[in-house]
Amino acid sequence: MKDQTHLMSQPKGDDTWMAKTGGFAKDMTLRDYYAGVALHGMLSSGNLPKSVGDAELAYATQLMADAMLKAREK
């Protein structure tokens, strides 16, 4: 098991960073989440050609996120 003592040393209650800011993803939409999950899957597959640029990858993940949102409507 990983050492989690750093988690226990965080202050509790309304003075925590999480309570004050809402956390890293406070403004994240479901579309953003889906795109991130798609990106993770694409990158971890190891099957992406080296010629695929960042802009193409970002566009592809947004298309996938849009498709996932559309599928939820059914």
Secondary structure, DSSP 4 states (H G I P E B T S, - for coil): ----HHHHTS--STTSHHHHH--TTTT--HHHHHHHHHHHHHHHHS---TT--HHHHHHHHHHHHHHHHHHHT-
